[in-house]
Amino acid sequence: MEQERQRLYTVEEYMALEARSDVRHEFFEGKVFAMSGGSIRHNRLIGNCVFALRIGLRGKKCGIFFEGVQLAVEKGRYYSYPDVAVTCSVTDLAAERTIEAPVLLIEVLSKSTETRDRSWKFDRYKALPSLRHYLLVSQKTCLVEWYRREESGVWSFTPLAQFTDEIYFPELSLTLRVQDVYEDTGVVQMTIYPGPEAKSELD
């Protein structure tokens, strides 16, 4: 992301900018940042997540939003555009542009955003009381990093690197298969090769 201008914007000015702009911008403490476009693989991974979640949520009072839907991470201070968001909030489902209470957020990692998605952005997403699950999806290899807020409030971490792995979201009564996330993307599973010692023992 690149900062759009040096001057500071009010929230009202920012919202007016978003309403007329073809480019999405994030907002943090008055600064506005233009968001760069993603790759075809990035787009396909987002689409796979949305499709799989939509099937699992059919008939349930929850909504799936992606890319162009804004999230008020901290009202008046920080607004972002997660790659995928799932919310069951009645207020969110009736909103026109901005949601506030997601249960699940997904970010597809790219070279320019990986560090930020993994640290700075996640730290701010944690402040959302509604958020229970945060997924980071790799474009380079089969790897979905699952962060879950436990009942104690502590965030647990589970890496999923096999197509047969599954993630169950009890709040949504939904299971997401890693295989469905990576379908038709050309991404393969990580291969673990034996080291020299293990190789010699197999000879």
DRENPA-3360 file (N, C-alpha, C; in nm, 2 decimals, always signed):
BEGIN
1 = MEQERQRL = +0.08/-0.12/+0.00/+0.00/+0.00/+0.00/+0.09/+0.12/+0.00 ~ +0.04/+0.23/-0.07/+0.11/+0.35/-0.07/+0.02/+0.46/-0.01 ~ +0.08/+0.55/+0.06/+0.01/+0.66/+0.12/-0.04/+0.75/+0.01 ~ -0.17/+0.78/+0.01/-0.23/+0.86/-0.10/-0.19/+1.00/-0.10 ~ -0.19/+1.07/+0.01/-0.15/+1.21/+0.02/-0.08/+1.23/+0.16 ~ -0.01/+1.34/+0.17/+0.06/+1.37/+0.30/-0.04/+1.43/+0.40 ~ -0.14/+1.50/+0.36/-0.22/+1.57/+0.45/-0.31/+1.47/+0.53 ~ -0.36/+1.51/+0.64/-0.45/+1.42/+0.72/-0.60/+1.44/+0.68;
9 = YTVEEYMA = -0.67/+1.34/+0.68/-0.81/+1.34/+0.64/-0.90/+1.32/+0.77 ~ -1.02/+1.38/+0.77/-1.12/+1.34/+0.87/-1.18/+1.22/+0.82 ~ -1.26/+1.15/+0.91/-1.33/+1.03/+0.87/-1.43/+1.06/+0.77 ~ -1.50/+1.18/+0.78/-1.60/+1.22/+0.68/-1.53/+1.24/+0.54 ~ -1.42/+1.30/+0.54/-1.35/+1.32/+0.41/-1.31/+1.19/+0.35 ~ -1.26/+1.10/+0.43/-1.22/+0.96/+0.39/-1.34/+0.89/+0.33 ~ -1.45/+0.89/+0.40/-1.57/+0.82/+0.35/-1.62/+0.88/+0.22 ~ -1.61/+1.01/+0.20/-1.65/+1.07/+0.08/-1.55/+1.03/-0.03;
17 = LEARSDVR = -1.42/+1.02/+0.00/-1.32/+0.98/-0.10/-1.36/+0.83/-0.15 ~ -1.39/+0.75/-0.05/-1.42/+0.61/-0.09/-1.54/+0.60/-0.18 ~ -1.64/+0.68/-0.15/-1.77/+0.68/-0.22/-1.75/+0.71/-0.37 ~ -1.65/+0.79/-0.40/-1.63/+0.83/-0.54/-1.51/+0.77/-0.61 ~ -1.43/+0.70/-0.54/-1.31/+0.64/-0.59/-1.32/+0.50/-0.64 ~ -1.25/+0.47/-0.75/-1.25/+0.33/-0.80/-1.14/+0.25/-0.73 ~ -1.06/+0.32/-0.66/-0.95/+0.25/-0.59/-0.98/+0.25/-0.44 ~ -0.96/+0.13/-0.37/-0.99/+0.12/-0.23/-0.87/+0.18/-0.15;
25 = HEFFEGKV = -0.91/+0.24/-0.04/-0.81/+0.30/+0.05/-0.83/+0.25/+0.19 ~ -0.72/+0.23/+0.26/-0.73/+0.21/+0.41/-0.71/+0.34/+0.48 ~ -0.76/+0.35/+0.60/-0.75/+0.48/+0.68/-0.70/+0.44/+0.81 ~ -0.60/+0.52/+0.86/-0.54/+0.50/+0.99/-0.50/+0.63/+1.04 ~ -0.56/+0.68/+1.15/-0.53/+0.80/+1.22/-0.51/+0.92/+1.12 ~ -0.61/+0.93/+1.03/-0.61/+1.04/+0.94/-0.53/+1.02/+0.81 ~ -0.45/+0.92/+0.81/-0.37/+0.89/+0.69/-0.45/+0.80/+0.60 ~ -0.44/+0.82/+0.47/-0.51/+0.74/+0.37/-0.41/+0.67/+0.28;
33 = FAMSGGSI = -0.43/+0.54/+0.26/-0.34/+0.46/+0.19/-0.41/+0.38/+0.07 ~ -0.36/+0.40/-0.05/-0.42/+0.33/-0.16/-0.38/+0.18/-0.16 ~ -0.47/+0.09/-0.19/-0.44/-0.05/-0.18/-0.41/-0.10/-0.33 ~ -0.30/-0.17/-0.34/-0.26/-0.23/-0.47/-0.35/-0.35/-0.51 ~ -0.35/-0.38/-0.64/-0.43/-0.49/-0.68/-0.36/-0.62/-0.66 ~ -0.43/-0.73/-0.66/-0.37/-0.86/-0.63/-0.35/-0.94/-0.76 ~ -0.28/-1.05/-0.74/-0.25/-1.14/-0.85/-0.38/-1.23/-0.89 ~ -0.37/-1.30/-1.00/-0.48/-1.39/-1.03/-0.49/-1.50/-0.93;
41 = RHNRLIGN = -0.38/-1.55/-0.88/-0.39/-1.66/-0.78/-0.45/-1.60/-0.65 ~ -0.41/-1.48/-0.61/-0.47/-1.41/-0.50/-0.62/-1.40/-0.51 ~ -0.66/-1.36/-0.62/-0.81/-1.35/-0.65/-0.88/-1.48/-0.64 ~ -0.81/-1.59/-0.70/-0.88/-1.72/-0.70/-0.88/-1.78/-0.56 ~ -0.78/-1.76/-0.48/-0.79/-1.81/-0.34/-0.90/-1.74/-0.26 ~ -0.92/-1.61/-0.28/-1.03/-1.54/-0.22/-1.16/-1.60/-0.26 ~ -1.18/-1.62/-0.40/-1.30/-1.68/-0.45/-1.33/-1.81/-0.39 ~ -1.22/-1.90/-0.38/-1.24/-2.03/-0.33/-1.29/-2.03/-0.18;
49 = CVFALRIG = -1.23/-1.94/-0.10/-1.28/-1.92/+0.04/-1.42/-1.88/+0.04 ~ -1.46/-1.78/-0.04/-1.60/-1.73/-0.04/-1.69/-1.84/-0.08 ~ -1.66/-1.91/-0.18/-1.75/-2.02/-0.23/-1.77/-2.13/-0.13 ~ -1.66/-2.17/-0.07/-1.67/-2.28/+0.03/-1.75/-2.23/+0.15 ~ -1.72/-2.11/+0.20/-1.80/-2.06/+0.31/-1.94/-2.04/+0.28 ~ -1.97/-1.99/+0.16/-2.11/-1.97/+0.12/-2.19/-2.10/+0.13 ~ -2.13/-2.21/+0.08/-2.20/-2.34/+0.08/-2.23/-2.38/+0.23 ~ -2.13/-2.36/+0.31/-2.14/-2.40/+0.45/-2.23/-2.32/+0.53;
57 = LRGKKCGI = -2.25/-2.19/+0.49/-2.34/-2.10/+0.57/-2.48/-2.09/+0.51 ~ -2.51/-2.17/+0.40/-2.64/-2.16/+0.34/-2.75/-2.19/+0.44 ~ -2.85/-2.10/+0.45/-2.96/-2.12/+0.54/-2.94/-2.06/+0.68 ~ -2.81/-2.01/+0.70/-2.78/-1.95/+0.83/-2.78/-1.80/+0.82 ~ -2.81/-1.73/+0.93/-2.82/-1.59/+0.93/-2.68/-1.52/+0.95 ~ -2.60/-1.55/+0.85/-2.46/-1.49/+0.85/-2.43/-1.45/+0.71 ~ -2.34/-1.35/+0.70/-2.31/-1.30/+0.57/-2.16/-1.31/+0.54 ~ -2.12/-1.33/+0.41/-1.98/-1.34/+0.37/-1.95/-1.22/+0.28;
65 = FFEGVQLA = -1.85/-1.14/+0.32/-1.81/-1.03/+0.24/-1.66/-1.04/+0.20 ~ -1.63/-0.97/+0.09/-1.49/-0.98/+0.04/-1.44/-0.86/-0.03 ~ -1.32/-0.83/-0.01/-1.24/-0.72/-0.08/-1.31/-0.59/-0.07 ~ -1.42/-0.56/-0.14/-1.47/-0.43/-0.15/-1.55/-0.38/-0.03 ~ -1.57/-0.47/+0.07/-1.65/-0.43/+0.19/-1.56/-0.38/+0.30 ~ -1.59/-0.27/+0.35/-1.51/-0.20/+0.45/-1.53/-0.26/+0.59 ~ -1.43/-0.27/+0.67/-1.44/-0.31/+0.81/-1.39/-0.19/+0.90 ~ -1.48/-0.15/+0.99/-1.44/-0.05/+1.10/-1.37/-0.13/+1.21;
73 = VEKGRYYS = -1.24/-0.13/+1.20/-1.16/-0.20/+1.30/-1.16/-0.12/+1.43 ~ -1.14/+0.01/+1.42/-1.15/+0.10/+1.53/-1.23/+0.22/+1.48 ~ -1.35/+0.24/+1.51/-1.43/+0.35/+1.46/-1.37/+0.48/+1.48 ~ -1.35/+0.56/+1.37/-1.29/+0.69/+1.38/-1.14/+0.69/+1.38 ~ -1.08/+0.57/+1.38/-0.94/+0.56/+1.38/-0.88/+0.47/+1.27 ~ -0.94/+0.35/+1.25/-0.88/+0.26/+1.15/-0.99/+0.18/+1.08 ~ -0.98/+0.19/+0.94/-1.08/+0.12/+0.86/-1.00/+0.05/+0.75 ~ -1.03/-0.08/+0.73/-0.96/-0.17/+0.64/-1.05/-0.24/+0.55;
81 = YPDVAVTC = -0.99/-0.32/+0.46/-1.07/-0.40/+0.37/-1.01/-0.54/+0.37 ~ -1.06/-0.63/+0.46/-1.01/-0.77/+0.47/-1.04/-0.84/+0.34 ~ -0.96/-0.94/+0.31/-0.99/-1.02/+0.19/-1.12/-1.09/+0.20 ~ -1.15/-1.15/+0.31/-1.28/-1.22/+0.34/-1.32/-1.19/+0.48 ~ -1.45/-1.17/+0.50/-1.50/-1.15/+0.64/-1.64/-1.22/+0.65 ~ -1.66/-1.28/+0.76/-1.79/-1.35/+0.79/-1.84/-1.28/+0.92 ~ -1.97/-1.24/+0.91/-2.03/-1.18/+1.02/-2.17/-1.23/+1.04 ~ -2.22/-1.24/+1.16/-2.36/-1.28/+1.19/-2.43/-1.17/+1.26;
89 = SVTDLAAE = -2.37/-1.05/+1.26/-2.44/-0.94/+1.33/-2.55/-0.89/+1.24 ~ -2.67/-0.87/+1.31/-2.79/-0.82/+1.24/-2.76/-0.68/+1.18 ~ -2.68/-0.60/+1.26/-2.65/-0.46/+1.21/-2.56/-0.47/+1.09 ~ -2.46/-0.56/+1.09/-2.37/-0.57/+0.98/-2.45/-0.62/+0.85 ~ -2.54/-0.71/+0.87/-2.61/-0.77/+0.76/-2.70/-0.66/+0.69 ~ -2.74/-0.56/+0.77/-2.82/-0.45/+0.72/-2.74/-0.33/+0.67 ~ -2.61/-0.34/+0.69/-2.53/-0.22/+0.66/-2.51/-0.20/+0.51 ~ -2.48/-0.08/+0.47/-2.47/-0.04/+0.33/-2.33/-0.06/+0.28;
97 = RTIEAPVL = -2.23/-0.03/+0.36/-2.09/-0.03/+0.32/-1.99/-0.08/+0.42 ~ -2.01/-0.06/+0.55/-1.91/-0.09/+0.65/-1.97/-0.19/+0.76 ~ -1.89/-0.29/+0.78/-1.93/-0.39/+0.89/-1.84/-0.36/+1.01 ~ -1.88/-0.41/+1.13/-1.81/-0.38/+1.25/-1.79/-0.50/+1.34 ~ -1.86/-0.62/+1.32/-1.85/-0.73/+1.41/-1.83/-0.86/+1.34 ~ -1.72/-0.88/+1.28/-1.69/-1.01/+1.21/-1.66/-1.12/+1.31 ~ -1.69/-1.24/+1.28/-1.66/-1.36/+1.36/-1.53/-1.42/+1.30 ~ -1.51/-1.41/+1.17/-1.40/-1.47/+1.10/-1.34/-1.37/+1.00;
105 = LIEVLSKS = -1.21/-1.35/+0.99/-1.14/-1.27/+0.89/-1.04/-1.36/+0.83 ~ -1.02/-1.34/+0.69/-0.92/-1.41/+0.62/-0.84/-1.31/+0.54 ~ -0.71/-1.33/+0.54/-0.62/-1.25/+0.46/-0.53/-1.35/+0.38 ~ -0.53/-1.32/+0.24/-0.44/-1.40/+0.16/-0.31/-1.33/+0.15 ~ -0.20/-1.39/+0.19/-0.07/-1.33/+0.20/-0.01/-1.30/+0.06 ~ +0.06/-1.19/+0.05/+0.14/-1.15/-0.06/+0.27/-1.10/-0.01 ~ +0.36/-1.09/-0.10/+0.50/-1.04/-0.06/+0.50/-0.90/+0.00 ~ +0.41/-0.82/-0.05/+0.41/-0.68/+0.00/+0.33/-0.66/+0.13;
113 = TETRDRSW = +0.24/-0.76/+0.16/+0.15/-0.74/+0.28/+0.17/-0.85/+0.39 ~ +0.25/-0.95/+0.36/+0.26/-1.06/+0.46/+0.30/-1.02/+0.60 ~ +0.41/-0.94/+0.61/+0.45/-0.89/+0.74/+0.35/-0.81/+0.81 ~ +0.28/-0.73/+0.74/+0.18/-0.64/+0.80/+0.06/-0.72/+0.84 ~ +0.01/-0.81/+0.76/-0.10/-0.90/+0.79/-0.08/-0.98/+0.91 ~ +0.05/-1.03/+0.92/+0.08/-1.12/+1.03/+0.10/-1.05/+1.17 ~ +0.14/-0.93/+1.16/+0.17/-0.86/+1.29/+0.09/-0.74/+1.32 ~ +0.12/-0.63/+1.25/+0.05/-0.50/+1.28/-0.10/-0.51/+1.26;
121 = KFDRYKAL = -0.15/-0.56/+1.15/-0.29/-0.57/+1.13/-0.36/-0.67/+1.22 ~ -0.29/-0.78/+1.25/-0.35/-0.88/+1.34/-0.37/-0.82/+1.48 ~ -0.27/-0.74/+1.52/-0.27/-0.68/+1.66/-0.40/-0.59/+1.67 ~ -0.44/-0.53/+1.56/-0.55/-0.44/+1.56/-0.68/-0.52/+1.55 ~ -0.68/-0.62/+1.47/-0.80/-0.71/+1.46/-0.83/-0.77/+1.59 ~ -0.73/-0.80/+1.67/-0.76/-0.87/+1.80/-0.85/-0.78/+1.89 ~ -0.85/-0.65/+1.87/-0.93/-0.56/+1.95/-1.08/-0.57/+1.92 ~ -1.12/-0.64/+1.81/-1.26/-0.66/+1.78/-1.32/-0.76/+1.87;
129 = PSLRHYLL = -1.41/-0.73/+1.95/-1.47/-0.82/+2.05/-1.54/-0.94/+1.99 ~ -1.59/-0.92/+1.87/-1.66/-1.03/+1.80/-1.57/-1.13/+1.73 ~ -1.45/-1.10/+1.70/-1.36/-1.18/+1.62/-1.32/-1.31/+1.70 ~ -1.34/-1.42/+1.64/-1.30/-1.55/+1.70/-1.19/-1.63/+1.62 ~ -1.18/-1.60/+1.49/-1.09/-1.67/+1.40/-1.03/-1.58/+1.30 ~ -0.90/-1.60/+1.28/-0.82/-1.52/+1.18/-0.74/-1.62/+1.10 ~ -0.75/-1.62/+0.97/-0.68/-1.71/+0.88/-0.59/-1.64/+0.79 ~ -0.46/-1.69/+0.78/-0.37/-1.64/+0.69/-0.34/-1.74/+0.58;
137 = VSQKTCLV = -0.36/-1.71/+0.46/-0.35/-1.81/+0.35/-0.23/-1.78/+0.26 ~ -0.14/-1.88/+0.25/-0.02/-1.86/+0.17/-0.05/-1.88/+0.02 ~ +0.01/-1.80/-0.06/+0.00/-1.82/-0.21/+0.11/-1.91/-0.26 ~ +0.22/-1.93/-0.18/+0.34/-2.00/-0.23/+0.33/-2.15/-0.21 ~ +0.27/-2.19/-0.11/+0.26/-2.33/-0.08/+0.13/-2.36/+0.00 ~ +0.09/-2.48/+0.01/-0.03/-2.52/+0.09/-0.01/-2.49/+0.24 ~ -0.05/-2.38/+0.29/-0.04/-2.35/+0.43/-0.14/-2.24/+0.47 ~ -0.23/-2.29/+0.56/-0.33/-2.20/+0.62/-0.30/-2.19/+0.76;
145 = EWYRREES = -0.27/-2.07/+0.81/-0.24/-2.04/+0.95/-0.36/-2.00/+1.02 ~ -0.40/-2.08/+1.12/-0.53/-2.06/+1.19/-0.51/-2.00/+1.33 ~ -0.55/-1.88/+1.35/-0.55/-1.82/+1.49/-0.69/-1.82/+1.54 ~ -0.71/-1.87/+1.66/-0.84/-1.88/+1.72/-0.84/-1.83/+1.86 ~ -0.94/-1.74/+1.89/-0.95/-1.69/+2.03/-1.02/-1.79/+2.12 ~ -0.95/-1.84/+2.22/-1.00/-1.94/+2.31/-1.09/-1.87/+2.41 ~ -1.17/-1.95/+2.49/-1.26/-1.89/+2.59/-1.18/-1.81/+2.69 ~ -1.06/-1.84/+2.71/-0.98/-1.76/+2.81/-0.94/-1.63/+2.75;
153 = GVWSFTPL = -0.96/-1.61/+2.62/-0.91/-1.48/+2.56/-0.78/-1.49/+2.49 ~ -0.71/-1.60/+2.52/-0.58/-1.63/+2.46/-0.59/-1.68/+2.31 ~ -0.51/-1.63/+2.23/-0.51/-1.67/+2.09/-0.43/-1.80/+2.07 ~ -0.48/-1.90/+2.02/-0.41/-2.02/+1.99/-0.37/-2.02/+1.84 ~ -0.27/-2.11/+1.80/-0.22/-2.11/+1.66/-0.21/-2.25/+1.61 ~ -0.27/-2.27/+1.49/-0.26/-2.41/+1.43/-0.22/-2.39/+1.28 ~ -0.11/-2.44/+1.24/-0.07/-2.44/+1.10/-0.13/-2.56/+1.03 ~ -0.19/-2.54/+0.91/-0.25/-2.65/+0.84/-0.18/-2.66/+0.70;
161 = AQFTDEIY = -0.11/-2.77/+0.68/-0.03/-2.78/+0.55/-0.06/-2.90/+0.47 ~ -0.17/-2.96/+0.49/-0.22/-3.08/+0.41/-0.35/-3.05/+0.35 ~ -0.37/-3.09/+0.23/-0.50/-3.07/+0.16/-0.62/-3.14/+0.24 ~ -0.58/-3.24/+0.32/-0.68/-3.32/+0.39/-0.72/-3.25/+0.53 ~ -0.65/-3.15/+0.56/-0.67/-3.08/+0.69/-0.81/-3.00/+0.68 ~ -0.87/-2.99/+0.80/-1.00/-2.91/+0.81/-1.00/-2.82/+0.92 ~ -1.07/-2.71/+0.91/-1.09/-2.62/+1.02/-1.24/-2.61/+1.05 ~ -1.27/-2.63/+1.18/-1.41/-2.63/+1.23/-1.43/-2.50/+1.30;
169 = FPELSLTL = -1.53/-2.42/+1.26/-1.57/-2.30/+1.33/-1.70/-2.33/+1.41 ~ -1.69/-2.35/+1.54/-1.82/-2.38/+1.61/-1.92/-2.27/+1.62 ~ -1.87/-2.15/+1.61/-1.97/-2.03/+1.61/-2.05/-2.03/+1.49 ~ -2.00/-2.09/+1.38/-2.07/-2.09/+1.25/-2.13/-2.23/+1.22 ~ -2.10/-2.33/+1.30/-2.13/-2.47/+1.27/-2.09/-2.50/+1.13 ~ -1.96/-2.48/+1.10/-1.91/-2.49/+0.96/-1.77/-2.55/+0.96 ~ -1.74/-2.63/+0.86/-1.61/-2.69/+0.85/-1.55/-2.64/+0.71 ~ -1.43/-2.58/+0.71/-1.36/-2.54/+0.59/-1.25/-2.64/+0.56;
177 = RVQDVYED = -1.25/-2.69/+0.44/-1.14/-2.79/+0.40/-1.03/-2.71/+0.33 ~ -0.91/-2.74/+0.37/-0.79/-2.68/+0.31/-0.79/-2.71/+0.16 ~ -0.83/-2.82/+0.12/-0.84/-2.86/-0.02/-0.93/-2.77/-0.10 ~ -1.04/-2.72/-0.04/-1.13/-2.63/-0.11/-1.07/-2.49/-0.13 ~ -0.98/-2.45/-0.03/-0.92/-2.32/-0.04/-0.82/-2.32/-0.16 ~ -0.75/-2.43/-0.18/-0.65/-2.43/-0.29/-0.69/-2.49/-0.42 ~ -0.82/-2.52/-0.43/-0.87/-2.59/-0.56/-0.84/-2.50/-0.68 ~ -0.78/-2.56/-0.78/-0.75/-2.50/-0.91/-0.66/-2.37/-0.90;
185 = TGVVQMTI = -0.57/-2.37/-0.80/-0.48/-2.26/-0.79/-0.33/-2.29/-0.83 ~ -0.30/-2.42/-0.85/-0.17/-2.46/-0.89/-0.08/-2.47/-0.77 ~ -0.13/-2.44/-0.65/-0.05/-2.45/-0.53/-0.04/-2.60/-0.48 ~ +0.08/-2.64/-0.44/+0.11/-2.78/-0.40/+0.14/-2.78/-0.25 ~ +0.14/-2.90/-0.20/+0.17/-2.92/-0.06/+0.32/-2.92/-0.04 ~ +0.37/-2.88/+0.08/+0.51/-2.88/+0.11/+0.56/-3.02/+0.11 ~ +0.68/-3.05/+0.06/+0.74/-3.18/+0.06/+0.86/-3.18/+0.15 ~ +0.86/-3.28/+0.24/+0.97/-3.29/+0.34/+1.06/-3.40/+0.29;
193 = YPGPEAKS = +1.18/-3.36/+0.25/+1.28/-3.46/+0.21/+1.37/-3.51/+0.33 ~ +1.41/-3.63/+0.33/+1.50/-3.68/+0.44/+1.63/-3.62/+0.42 ~ +1.70/-3.59/+0.54/+1.83/-3.53/+0.53/+1.93/-3.64/+0.50 ~ +2.06/-3.60/+0.49/+2.17/-3.70/+0.45/+2.17/-3.82/+0.53 ~ +2.16/-3.81/+0.67/+2.16/-3.92/+0.75/+2.05/-4.02/+0.73 ~ +1.93/-3.96/+0.72/+1.81/-4.04/+0.70/+1.82/-4.11/+0.56 ~ +1.88/-4.05/+0.46/+1.89/-4.10/+0.33/+1.99/-4.22/+0.34 ~ +2.10/-4.21/+0.41/+2.19/-4.32/+0.41/+2.14/-4.44/+0.48;
201 = ELD = +2.05/-4.42/+0.58/+1.99/-4.53/+0.65/+1.89/-4.61/+0.56 ~ +1.83/-4.53/+0.46/+1.74/-4.60/+0.37/+1.81/-4.68/+0.26 ~ +1.94/-4.65/+0.24/+2.01/-4.71/+0.13/+2.03/-4.86/+0.16;
% end
